Amino acid sequence: MSDYRFPEQDALFVLHHLVDVELICKQAGLGEMAEGLAASVLQEAAKLGQDVLAPLNQQGDQQPATLVQGQVQQTPGFAEAYQQYVDSGWAAMAAPESFGGQGLPHALAVAVNEVWQSANLSWALCPLLAQGAVSALLQHASEDMQQQYLPKLVSGEWTGTMNLTEADAGTDLAAIKTRAIPEGDHYRVFGQKIFITWGDHQMAENILHLVLARLPDAPPGVKGISMLLVPKYLPQGDQLASGSNNVQVLALEHKLGIHGSPTCVMQYGDQEGAVGYLIGEPHAGLKYMFTMMNDARQAVGLQGLAIAERAYQQAVAYAKERVQGTLDDGSRVTITHHPDVRRMLLHIKASLQAMRALAYVARAETDRGELAQDAASRAQHQARSDLYTPIIKGWLTEMAQELTSLALQVHGGMGYIEETGIAQHFRDARILTIYEGTSGIQALDLVGRKILLDQGASVKALMAEIHHDLQQVDSKQLPTEVAAMQQALQDAQQSLIWLAQHAPSDPHAAGAVSHHLMMLLGYLCGGWLMTRSAVLTLDDTRMQAEDPAFLHSKRLCSRFFAEQLLPRTGVLRRAIEAGSDTLMAMDENAF
């Protein structure tokens, strides 16, 4: 297996020139630290990712977590790596200083998270969920609950989980049966949850489970769901109770990939129930959970980028070493000399750059919203972040399936052999379009909640910004990019018009075209940011400190994306305009 190296040069290009992370730092009161901060932080993160986490990745695949006497024992080496992560302060990076965090920008944190996810996806799921729990408690918990639980969660001494799914409910959260019975200042929680990532382990001294349940007076459906905090061990002053809080792991799932990440079946309460504490108001749990879930959805989109980057690096290393074929003079060559191999590698490389740009730019909207000086600006940035979320989760993870498959294809027959290691990335990536809401759910969320609900205001604002940026590009300098982007923008606009015209009269229209529209907008946004990047590479003043070879490569990737990937928007538009008639005409028994 190849070594992992964080693509620092491209990450810093995006942070400096597309995100303007220095400006965000200054607005956040980090003026003295702004210059050079991103580079120094990423270099330190890369050391932990490359030297500690990446070597454990294959071990997690081959020696997955085990269940021993009701306790999950994580992969050997994971706990020591987690302790290094905590001791170095990485868990507290973007959290508020009032709870022991460092208050650094989310846009910088997303780049650091890319390091962890590329280096060891299974391990990195544990801190990812803790970050989501921090977000949920910051926005919805009482001050007393925040003071009691956030400092340990922020520091990484404790971890967090998200407990939604039940065997009979699946995605339909209205059907959950977990109960919470009031008892004094707390509740007794009874129920079973499935698919709980890192639901138990020995890497931290406590685990805080955020659990969806119903109170006795809960109204039916999703309006009757509450969120409770259920600790694995109950705090008693500065100590933890010695006995478990009636929280039990019943089983571990046997999975296609991410073997090093324990996926647990959790039982809350047996005879006495597990002690839980209500977060926020009764029956508002679904809204609260979406805070954690939307945070996780952008993070899972980032995982799509991260695992595809890891697979790409391995494919490049193999292609540069694998000798096959001869030139006219009889000399043997590596497969990087063959056009089809170059097609696959450049396809992956250009896609990764577009995905990275979109993931970072989208996360910066959180910073801009938090730093906004007025309610209107905050709402504008929140709306853009909300619009980006299903695109990030859907498009990036769907692309990860294609890109990891191409990376395996570069290896030829050796890619299908487990010892090569590339198959692990292909298997690990497969979950990304499924958990935290399938691609279909992201697409329905995009169309239903983010486009139709506000009559398309948010997406029209995005279209207007893309159009404005495109008007500023010199078509003589970048003719391929401009022509491709103009067509892609037209495809998006016409698809949105079709949706607005047909959704009110056809109840199946939105569901039939939602996935196509999500993917179309993903390619459009990716092409937009790649074109902006290409424009920047031509700015001699701003690019003085950049490596000329890197800038040339960047321009070629932009052109390749325009030539080979942006034309997909036309195919998606035609599929959208086909509507739902054929789809719904098929008799169920004919499938």
FILUMPA-208027 format. One record per residue (C-alpha): x, y, z. Coordinates in steps of 0.25 Angstrom, whole numbers, padded with zeros to 4 digits. Example, Ala and Ser with C-alpha at 12.3 -4.5 7.8 and 13.67 -1.06 7.14 Angstrom:
BEGIN
FINU / 0049 / -0018 / 0031;
FINU / 0055 / -0004 / 0029;
% end
This chain:
BEGIN
FINU / 0000 / 0000 / 0000;
FINU / 0005 / 0014 / -0003;
FINU / 0007 / 0024 / 0008;
FINU / -0003 / 0035 / 0010;
FINU / 0002 / 0050 / 0008;
FINU / -0008 / 0061 / 0010;
FINU / -0010 / 0070 / -0002;
FINU / -0006 / 0082 / 0005;
FINU / -0003 / 0091 / -0007;
FINU / -0017 / 0089 / -0013;
FINU / -0023 / 0091 / 0001;
FINU / -0016 / 0104 / 0004;
FINU / -0019 / 0109 / -0010;
FINU / -0034 / 0107 / -0007;
FINU / -0033 / 0113 / 0007;
FINU / -0025 / 0125 / 0002;
FINU / -0031 / 0129 / -0011;
FINU / -0046 / 0123 / -0011;
FINU / -0049 / 0124 / 0004;
FINU / -0040 / 0135 / 0008;
FINU / -0038 / 0129 / 0022;
FINU / -0029 / 0140 / 0026;
FINU / -0041 / 0150 / 0025;
FINU / -0049 / 0140 / 0033;
FINU / -0038 / 0139 / 0044;
FINU / -0037 / 0154 / 0045;
FINU / -0052 / 0156 / 0046;
FINU / -0052 / 0145 / 0057;
FINU / -0042 / 0153 / 0065;
FINU / -0030 / 0145 / 0061;
FINU / -0023 / 0156 / 0053;
FINU / -0009 / 0154 / 0059;
FINU / -0010 / 0139 / 0056;
FINU / -0017 / 0140 / 0042;
FINU / -0004 / 0140 / 0033;
FINU / 0002 / 0126 / 0032;
FINU / -0008 / 0120 / 0042;
FINU / -0014 / 0111 / 0031;
FINU / -0001 / 0105 / 0027;
FINU / 0005 / 0103 / 0041;
FINU / -0008 / 0096 / 0045;
FINU / -0009 / 0087 / 0033;
FINU / 0005 / 0083 / 0034;
FINU / 0004 / 0079 / 0048;
FINU / -0009 / 0071 / 0045;
FINU / -0002 / 0064 / 0034;
FINU / 0008 / 0059 / 0043;
FINU / -0002 / 0052 / 0052;
FINU / -0010 / 0047 / 0040;
FINU / 0002 / 0042 / 0031;
FINU / 0011 / 0036 / 0042;
FINU / 0000 / 0031 / 0052;
FINU / -0013 / 0029 / 0046;
FINU / -0010 / 0025 / 0032;
FINU / -0002 / 0013 / 0036;
FINU / -0014 / 0008 / 0045;
FINU / -0024 / 0008 / 0033;
FINU / -0021 / -0006 / 0028;
FINU / -0020 / -0011 / 0042;
FINU / -0034 / -0006 / 0045;
FINU / -0039 / -0013 / 0032;
FINU / -0032 / -0027 / 0036;
FINU / -0034 / -0026 / 0051;
FINU / -0048 / -0020 / 0053;
FINU / -0054 / -0016 / 0067;
FINU / -0059 / -0028 / 0075;
FINU / -0070 / -0029 / 0086;
FINU / -0064 / -0036 / 0098;
FINU / -0073 / -0037 / 0110;
FINU / -0082 / -0026 / 0106;
FINU / -0071 / -0016 / 0104;
FINU / -0066 / -0012 / 0090;
FINU / -0051 / -0014 / 0088;
FINU / -0046 / -0005 / 0077;
FINU / -0035 / -0008 / 0067;
FINU / -0021 / -0009 / 0074;
FINU / -0014 / 0004 / 0073;
FINU / -0027 / 0012 / 0071;
FINU / -0027 / 0017 / 0086;
FINU / -0013 / 0021 / 0086;
FINU / -0015 / 0029 / 0073;
FINU / -0028 / 0035 / 0079;
FINU / -0020 / 0040 / 0092;
FINU / -0010 / 0047 / 0083;
FINU / -0021 / 0054 / 0076;
FINU / -0027 / 0058 / 0089;
FINU / -0013 / 0062 / 0095;
FINU / -0010 / 0071 / 0083;
FINU / -0023 / 0079 / 0085;
FINU / -0029 / 0075 / 0071;
FINU / -0043 / 0071 / 0077;
FINU / -0044 / 0086 / 0082;
FINU / -0040 / 0093 / 0069;
FINU / -0053 / 0099 / 0065;
FINU / -0061 / 0099 / 0078;
FINU / -0064 / 0112 / 0086;
FINU / -0053 / 0117 / 0095;
FINU / -0063 / 0118 / 0107;
FINU / -0064 / 0103 / 0107;
FINU / -0049 / 0100 / 0105;
FINU / -0049 / 0101 / 0090;
FINU / -0039 / 0109 / 0081;
FINU / -0049 / 0116 / 0074;
FINU / -0042 / 0114 / 0060;
FINU / -0050 / 0115 / 0047;
FINU / -0059 / 0104 / 0042;
FINU / -0053 / 0106 / 0029;
FINU / -0039 / 0102 / 0034;
FINU / -0045 / 0091 / 0043;
FINU / -0051 / 0084 / 0030;
FINU / -0037 / 0084 / 0024;
FINU / -0032 / 0077 / 0036;
FINU / -0043 / 0067 / 0036;
FINU / -0040 / 0064 / 0022;
FINU / -0026 / 0059 / 0028;
FINU / -0033 / 0050 / 0038;
FINU / -0043 / 0044 / 0028;
FINU / -0033 / 0041 / 0017;
FINU / -0023 / 0035 / 0027;
FINU / -0032 / 0026 / 0034;
FINU / -0047 / 0027 / 0031;
FINU / -0052 / 0017 / 0041;
FINU / -0044 / 0023 / 0053;
FINU / -0048 / 0037 / 0049;
FINU / -0063 / 0034 / 0050;
FINU / -0062 / 0035 / 0065;
FINU / -0057 / 0049 / 0066;
FINU / -0067 / 0053 / 0055;
FINU / -0079 / 0049 / 0063;
FINU / -0073 / 0056 / 0075;
FINU / -0072 / 0069 / 0067;
FINU / -0087 / 0067 / 0063;
FINU / -0091 / 0065 / 0078;
FINU / -0084 / 0078 / 0082;
FINU / -0092 / 0086 / 0071;
FINU / -0105 / 0080 / 0076;
FINU / -0102 / 0083 / 0091;
FINU / -0097 / 0097 / 0087;
FINU / -0110 / 0101 / 0080;
FINU / -0120 / 0094 / 0088;
FINU / -0116 / 0090 / 0102;
FINU / -0118 / 0098 / 0115;
FINU / -0107 / 0106 / 0121;
FINU / -0106 / 0096 / 0132;
FINU / -0105 / 0084 / 0123;
FINU / -0095 / 0091 / 0114;
FINU / -0086 / 0094 / 0126;
FINU / -0087 / 0080 / 0131;
FINU / -0084 / 0073 / 0118;
FINU / -0078 / 0082 / 0108;
FINU / -0064 / 0084 / 0114;
FINU / -0061 / 0069 / 0114;
FINU / -0067 / 0067 / 0100;
FINU / -0060 / 0078 / 0094;
FINU / -0046 / 0074 / 0100;
FINU / -0049 / 0060 / 0094;
FINU / -0048 / 0053 / 0108;
FINU / -0062 / 0049 / 0105;
FINU / -0068 / 0045 / 0091;
FINU / -0082 / 0046 / 0086;
FINU / -0092 / 0038 / 0077;
FINU / -0105 / 0040 / 0070;
FINU / -0116 / 0030 / 0072;
FINU / -0128 / 0031 / 0062;
FINU / -0130 / 0018 / 0055;
FINU / -0138 / 0006 / 0060;
FINU / -0140 / -0007 / 0053;
FINU / -0155 / -0005 / 0050;
FINU / -0153 / 0010 / 0047;
FINU / -0141 / 0012 / 0038;
FINU / -0142 / 0026 / 0032;
FINU / -0156 / 0027 / 0036;
FINU / -0154 / 0034 / 0049;
FINU / -0168 / 0036 / 0052;
FINU / -0169 / 0021 / 0055;
FINU / -0158 / 0021 / 0066;
FINU / -0163 / 0013 / 0079;
FINU / -0152 / 0017 / 0089;
FINU / -0158 / 0023 / 0101;
FINU / -0154 / 0033 / 0112;
FINU / -0162 / 0032 / 0125;
FINU / -0160 / 0045 / 0134;
FINU / -0154 / 0042 / 0148;
FINU / -0151 / 0054 / 0156;
FINU / -0140 / 0063 / 0149;
FINU / -0137 / 0052 / 0139;
FINU / -0144 / 0042 / 0130;
FINU / -0143 / 0026 / 0129;
FINU / -0140 / 0022 / 0115;
FINU / -0145 / 0009 / 0109;
FINU / -0142 / 0005 / 0095;
FINU / -0133 / -0001 / 0084;
FINU / -0125 / 0006 / 0074;
FINU / -0117 / 0000 / 0062;
FINU / -0106 / 0005 / 0053;
FINU / -0100 / 0013 / 0064;
FINU / -0086 / 0017 / 0060;
FINU / -0075 / 0016 / 0071;
FINU / -0087 / 0013 / 0080;
FINU / -0076 / 0007 / 0090;
FINU / -0061 / 0007 / 0091;
FINU / -0050 / 0008 / 0101;
FINU / -0043 / 0020 / 0095;
FINU / -0050 / 0031 / 0104;
FINU / -0054 / 0030 / 0119;
FINU / -0069 / 0033 / 0115;
FINU / -0078 / 0033 / 0103;
FINU / -0090 / 0043 / 0102;
FINU / -0102 / 0037 / 0094;
FINU / -0112 / 0047 / 0088;
FINU / -0124 / 0038 / 0087;
FINU / -0138 / 0041 / 0080;
FINU / -0149 / 0036 / 0088;
FINU / -0164 / 0038 / 0092;
FINU / -0169 / 0044 / 0105;
FINU / -0182 / 0039 / 0111;
FINU / -0190 / 0051 / 0106;
FINU / -0184 / 0051 / 0092;
FINU / -0193 / 0054 / 0080;
FINU / -0192 / 0044 / 0069;
FINU / -0182 / 0045 / 0057;
FINU / -0169 / 0053 / 0056;
FINU / -0176 / 0064 / 0065;
FINU / -0175 / 0055 / 0077;
FINU / -0160 / 0052 / 0077;
FINU / -0151 / 0058 / 0088;
FINU / -0136 / 0057 / 0089;
FINU / -0129 / 0052 / 0102;
FINU / -0115 / 0052 / 0106;
FINU / -0111 / 0038 / 0112;
FINU / -0097 / 0036 / 0117;
FINU / -0090 / 0023 / 0117;
FINU / -0086 / 0026 / 0131;
FINU / -0093 / 0036 / 0140;
FINU / -0085 / 0048 / 0145;
FINU / -0084 / 0049 / 0160;
FINU / -0078 / 0062 / 0163;
FINU / -0064 / 0062 / 0157;
FINU / -0064 / 0047 / 0156;
FINU / -0072 / 0036 / 0148;
FINU / -0081 / 0026 / 0154;
FINU / -0074 / 0012 / 0154;
FINU / -0086 / 0004 / 0149;
FINU / -0092 / 0006 / 0135;
FINU / -0104 / 0014 / 0133;
FINU / -0112 / 0002 / 0128;
FINU / -0107 / 0004 / 0114;
FINU / -0103 / -0008 / 0107;
FINU / -0097 / -0013 / 0094;
FINU / -0105 / -0025 / 0088;
FINU / -0097 / -0027 / 0076;
FINU / -0087 / -0022 / 0065;
FINU / -0091 / -0021 / 0051;
FINU / -0082 / -0029 / 0040;
FINU / -0080 / -0019 / 0029;
FINU / -0075 / -0018 / 0015;
FINU / -0065 / -0007 / 0019;
FINU / -0061 / 0002 / 0030;
FINU / -0058 / -0010 / 0038;
FINU / -0050 / -0002 / 0049;
FINU / -0062 / 0006 / 0052;
FINU / -0071 / -0002 / 0062;
FINU / -0086 / -0001 / 0057;
FINU / -0094 / -0005 / 0070;
FINU / -0108 / -0010 / 0073;
FINU / -0111 / -0002 / 0086;
FINU / -0120 / -0005 / 0097;
FINU / -0125 / 0006 / 0106;
FINU / -0131 / 0001 / 0119;
FINU / -0134 / -0013 / 0123;
FINU / -0143 / -0014 / 0136;
FINU / -0139 / 0000 / 0142;
FINU / -0137 / 0008 / 0129;
FINU / -0125 / 0017 / 0126;
FINU / -0124 / 0031 / 0132;
FINU / -0125 / 0042 / 0122;
FINU / -0127 / 0057 / 0122;
FINU / -0136 / 0064 / 0113;
FINU / -0129 / 0074 / 0103;
FINU / -0136 / 0087 / 0101;
FINU / -0152 / 0086 / 0100;
FINU / -0160 / 0074 / 0099;
FINU / -0164 / 0068 / 0086;
FINU / -0154 / 0077 / 0078;
FINU / -0144 / 0066 / 0077;
FINU / -0145 / 0064 / 0062;
FINU / -0141 / 0079 / 0060;
FINU / -0130 / 0078 / 0069;
FINU / -0125 / 0065 / 0063;
FINU / -0124 / 0072 / 0049;
FINU / -0114 / 0081 / 0055;
FINU / -0105 / 0069 / 0058;
FINU / -0109 / 0062 / 0045;
FINU / -0107 / 0074 / 0036;
FINU / -0093 / 0076 / 0042;
FINU / -0090 / 0061 / 0040;
FINU / -0096 / 0061 / 0025;
FINU / -0085 / 0072 / 0021;
FINU / -0075 / 0063 / 0029;
FINU / -0079 / 0051 / 0021;
FINU / -0078 / 0058 / 0008;
FINU / -0064 / 0062 / 0012;
FINU / -0062 / 0047 / 0014;
FINU / -0065 / 0045 / 0000;
FINU / -0054 / 0054 / -0004;
FINU / -0044 / 0048 / 0006;
FINU / -0046 / 0034 / 0003;
FINU / -0045 / 0037 / -0012;
FINU / -0032 / 0045 / -0010;
FINU / -0026 / 0033 / -0002;
FINU / -0030 / 0024 / -0014;
FINU / -0024 / 0033 / -0024;
FINU / -0011 / 0034 / -0017;
FINU / -0010 / 0019 / -0017;
FINU / -0014 / 0018 / -0032;
FINU / -0003 / 0029 / -0036;
FINU / 0008 / 0022 / -0028;
FINU / 0004 / 0008 / -0035;
FINU / 0003 / 0014 / -0049;
FINU / 0017 / 0021 / -0048;
FINU / 0023 / 0007 / -0044;
FINU / 0015 / -0003 / -0052;
FINU / 0023 / -0005 / -0065;
FINU / 0014 / -0010 / -0077;
FINU / 0015 / -0008 / -0092;
FINU / 0027 / -0003 / -0101;
FINU / 0030 / 0009 / -0109;
FINU / 0034 / 0009 / -0124;
FINU / 0049 / 0008 / -0120;
FINU / 0046 / -0004 / -0112;
FINU / 0047 / 0002 / -0098;
FINU / 0037 / -0002 / -0087;
FINU / 0029 / 0008 / -0081;
FINU / 0020 / 0010 / -0068;
FINU / 0005 / 0010 / -0070;
FINU / 0005 / 0026 / -0068;
FINU / 0009 / 0026 / -0083;
FINU / -0004 / 0020 / -0087;
FINU / -0015 / 0030 / -0091;
FINU / -0026 / 0022 / -0084;
FINU / -0019 / 0022 / -0071;
FINU / -0016 / 0036 / -0072;
FINU / -0031 / 0039 / -0075;
FINU / -0035 / 0031 / -0062;
FINU / -0024 / 0038 / -0053;
FINU / -0027 / 0052 / -0058;
FINU / -0042 / 0049 / -0057;
FINU / -0040 / 0046 / -0042;
FINU / -0030 / 0058 / -0040;
FINU / -0039 / 0068 / -0046;
FINU / -0051 / 0063 / -0039;
FINU / -0044 / 0063 / -0026;
FINU / -0040 / 0078 / -0027;
FINU / -0055 / 0082 / -0030;
FINU / -0060 / 0074 / -0019;
FINU / -0049 / 0080 / -0009;
FINU / -0053 / 0094 / -0014;
FINU / -0068 / 0092 / -0011;
FINU / -0066 / 0085 / 0002;
FINU / -0057 / 0096 / 0008;
FINU / -0065 / 0108 / 0001;
FINU / -0078 / 0102 / 0007;
FINU / -0072 / 0100 / 0021;
FINU / -0068 / 0115 / 0021;
FINU / -0082 / 0119 / 0020;
FINU / -0084 / 0115 / 0035;
FINU / -0072 / 0124 / 0039;
FINU / -0078 / 0136 / 0031;
FINU / -0092 / 0133 / 0037;
FINU / -0086 / 0133 / 0051;
FINU / -0078 / 0146 / 0048;
FINU / -0090 / 0153 / 0041;
FINU / -0093 / 0167 / 0047;
FINU / -0108 / 0166 / 0045;
FINU / -0119 / 0157 / 0044;
FINU / -0121 / 0158 / 0029;
FINU / -0107 / 0154 / 0026;
FINU / -0108 / 0143 / 0036;
FINU / -0120 / 0137 / 0029;
FINU / -0114 / 0139 / 0015;
FINU / -0101 / 0131 / 0019;
FINU / -0110 / 0120 / 0026;
FINU / -0119 / 0119 / 0014;
FINU / -0106 / 0116 / 0005;
FINU / -0101 / 0106 / 0015;
FINU / -0114 / 0099 / 0016;
FINU / -0114 / 0099 / 0000;
FINU / -0100 / 0093 / 0000;
FINU / -0102 / 0082 / 0010;
FINU / -0110 / 0072 / 0002;
FINU / -0101 / 0075 / -0010;
FINU / -0088 / 0073 / -0002;
FINU / -0094 / 0060 / 0004;
FINU / -0100 / 0055 / -0009;
FINU / -0091 / 0059 / -0020;
FINU / -0077 / 0057 / -0013;
FINU / -0081 / 0043 / -0008;
FINU / -0087 / 0039 / -0021;
FINU / -0074 / 0043 / -0028;
FINU / -0066 / 0036 / -0018;
FINU / -0072 / 0023 / -0023;
FINU / -0068 / 0026 / -0037;
FINU / -0054 / 0031 / -0033;
FINU / -0050 / 0019 / -0024;
FINU / -0055 / 0010 / -0035;
FINU / -0046 / 0017 / -0045;
FINU / -0034 / 0016 / -0035;
FINU / -0036 / 0001 / -0034;
FINU / -0038 / 0000 / -0049;
FINU / -0024 / 0007 / -0051;
FINU / -0018 / -0005 / -0043;
FINU / -0024 / -0015 / -0053;
FINU / -0025 / -0029 / -0048;
FINU / -0016 / -0026 / -0036;
FINU / -0027 / -0016 / -0031;
FINU / -0037 / -0027 / -0029;
FINU / -0027 / -0034 / -0019;
FINU / -0029 / -0030 / -0005;
FINU / -0014 / -0030 / -0002;
FINU / -0012 / -0018 / -0011;
FINU / -0020 / -0010 / -0002;
FINU / -0028 / -0002 / -0012;
FINU / -0040 / -0011 / -0010;
FINU / -0042 / -0006 / 0004;
FINU / -0044 / 0009 / -0001;
FINU / -0054 / 0004 / -0011;
FINU / -0061 / -0004 / 0000;
FINU / -0060 / 0007 / 0011;
FINU / -0066 / 0018 / 0001;
FINU / -0079 / 0010 / -0002;
FINU / -0085 / 0014 / 0011;
FINU / -0084 / 0028 / 0009;
FINU / -0096 / 0029 / 0000;
FINU / -0104 / 0022 / 0010;
FINU / -0102 / 0027 / 0024;
FINU / -0107 / 0040 / 0030;
FINU / -0118 / 0040 / 0019;
FINU / -0117 / 0033 / 0006;
FINU / -0114 / 0040 / -0007;
FINU / -0129 / 0039 / -0010;
FINU / -0132 / 0046 / 0003;
FINU / -0122 / 0057 / 0001;
FINU / -0128 / 0059 / -0013;
FINU / -0142 / 0060 / -0008;
FINU / -0137 / 0070 / 0003;
FINU / -0131 / 0078 / -0007;
FINU / -0143 / 0079 / -0016;
FINU / -0154 / 0079 / -0005;
FINU / -0148 / 0088 / 0006;
FINU / -0137 / 0096 / -0001;
FINU / -0143 / 0099 / -0014;
FINU / -0158 / 0098 / -0015;
FINU / -0161 / 0102 / -0001;
FINU / -0155 / 0116 / -0003;
FINU / -0160 / 0117 / -0018;
FINU / -0145 / 0115 / -0022;
FINU / -0140 / 0128 / -0015;
FINU / -0127 / 0121 / -0010;
FINU / -0124 / 0114 / -0022;
FINU / -0127 / 0126 / -0031;
FINU / -0117 / 0134 / -0022;
FINU / -0106 / 0123 / -0025;
FINU / -0109 / 0124 / -0040;
FINU / -0108 / 0139 / -0040;
FINU / -0094 / 0138 / -0033;
FINU / -0089 / 0128 / -0043;
FINU / -0094 / 0136 / -0055;
FINU / -0088 / 0149 / -0049;
FINU / -0074 / 0141 / -0047;
FINU / -0075 / 0136 / -0061;
FINU / -0077 / 0150 / -0067;
FINU / -0064 / 0154 / -0061;
FINU / -0056 / 0143 / -0068;
FINU / -0048 / 0147 / -0081;
FINU / -0053 / 0136 / -0091;
FINU / -0041 / 0138 / -0099;
FINU / -0032 / 0133 / -0088;
FINU / -0041 / 0122 / -0084;
FINU / -0050 / 0119 / -0096;
FINU / -0053 / 0104 / -0092;
FINU / -0057 / 0107 / -0078;
FINU / -0066 / 0119 / -0081;
FINU / -0073 / 0111 / -0092;
FINU / -0075 / 0099 / -0084;
FINU / -0080 / 0107 / -0072;
FINU / -0090 / 0115 / -0080;
FINU / -0096 / 0102 / -0085;
FINU / -0096 / 0096 / -0071;
FINU / -0102 / 0108 / -0065;
FINU / -0113 / 0108 / -0075;
FINU / -0116 / 0094 / -0073;
FINU / -0117 / 0097 / -0058;
FINU / -0127 / 0108 / -0060;
FINU / -0135 / 0101 / -0070;
FINU / -0136 / 0089 / -0061;
FINU / -0141 / 0098 / -0049;
FINU / -0151 / 0104 / -0058;
FINU / -0156 / 0090 / -0062;
FINU / -0157 / 0087 / -0048;
FINU / -0165 / 0099 / -0044;
FINU / -0175 / 0097 / -0055;
FINU / -0177 / 0082 / -0053;
FINU / -0176 / 0080 / -0038;
FINU / -0190 / 0087 / -0035;
FINU / -0198 / 0078 / -0044;
FINU / -0190 / 0065 / -0044;
FINU / -0188 / 0059 / -0030;
FINU / -0177 / 0050 / -0035;
FINU / -0169 / 0060 / -0042;
FINU / -0160 / 0065 / -0031;
FINU / -0157 / 0050 / -0026;
FINU / -0154 / 0046 / -0041;
FINU / -0144 / 0057 / -0044;
FINU / -0138 / 0060 / -0030;
FINU / -0125 / 0051 / -0031;
FINU / -0122 / 0057 / -0045;
FINU / -0124 / 0071 / -0041;
FINU / -0115 / 0069 / -0029;
FINU / -0104 / 0063 / -0038;
FINU / -0106 / 0074 / -0048;
FINU / -0104 / 0085 / -0037;
FINU / -0092 / 0077 / -0032;
FINU / -0085 / 0078 / -0046;
FINU / -0089 / 0092 / -0048;
FINU / -0083 / 0097 / -0034;
FINU / -0071 / 0088 / -0037;
FINU / -0069 / 0095 / -0050;
FINU / -0071 / 0109 / -0045;
FINU / -0060 / 0107 / -0034;
FINU / -0051 / 0101 / -0044;
FINU / -0053 / 0112 / -0054;
FINU / -0051 / 0122 / -0042;
FINU / -0038 / 0115 / -0039;
FINU / -0033 / 0115 / -0053;
FINU / -0036 / 0130 / -0054;
FINU / -0027 / 0132 / -0041;
FINU / -0016 / 0124 / -0047;
FINU / -0015 / 0135 / -0058;
FINU / -0013 / 0146 / -0048;
FINU / 0002 / 0148 / -0047;
FINU / 0001 / 0158 / -0035;
FINU / -0007 / 0148 / -0026;
FINU / 0000 / 0136 / -0031;
FINU / 0015 / 0141 / -0028;
FINU / 0017 / 0131 / -0017;
FINU / 0011 / 0119 / -0024;
FINU / 0019 / 0108 / -0031;
FINU / 0017 / 0110 / -0046;
FINU / 0017 / 0095 / -0049;
FINU / 0005 / 0094 / -0039;
FINU / -0002 / 0106 / -0046;
FINU / 0000 / 0100 / -0059;
FINU / -0006 / 0086 / -0054;
FINU / -0018 / 0094 / -0048;
FINU / -0021 / 0100 / -0061;
FINU / -0021 / 0087 / -0068;
FINU / -0030 / 0081 / -0057;
FINU / -0040 / 0092 / -0059;
FINU / -0040 / 0090 / -0074;
FINU / -0041 / 0075 / -0073;
FINU / -0053 / 0077 / -0063;
FINU / -0059 / 0086 / -0074;
FINU / -0057 / 0077 / -0085;
FINU / -0060 / 0063 / -0079;
FINU / -0069 / 0065 / -0067;
FINU / -0077 / 0078 / -0069;
FINU / -0084 / 0072 / -0081;
FINU / -0091 / 0062 / -0072;
FINU / -0101 / 0074 / -0068;
FINU / -0107 / 0073 / -0082;
FINU / -0110 / 0058 / -0080;
FINU / -0116 / 0061 / -0067;
FINU / -0124 / 0072 / -0072;
FINU / -0130 / 0063 / -0083;
FINU / -0133 / 0052 / -0072;
FINU / -0140 / 0063 / -0063;
FINU / -0149 / 0068 / -0075;
FINU / -0153 / 0053 / -0078;
FINU / -0161 / 0054 / -0065;
FINU / -0168 / 0043 / -0057;
FINU / -0177 / 0037 / -0067;
FINU / -0169 / 0025 / -0071;
FINU / -0164 / 0023 / -0057;
FINU / -0178 / 0022 / -0051;
FINU / -0184 / 0015 / -0063;
FINU / -0177 / 0002 / -0059;
FINU / -0186 / -0008 / -0052;
FINU / -0180 / -0012 / -0038;
FINU / -0181 / -0027 / -0042;
FINU / -0173 / -0024 / -0054;
FINU / -0160 / -0021 / -0046;
% end
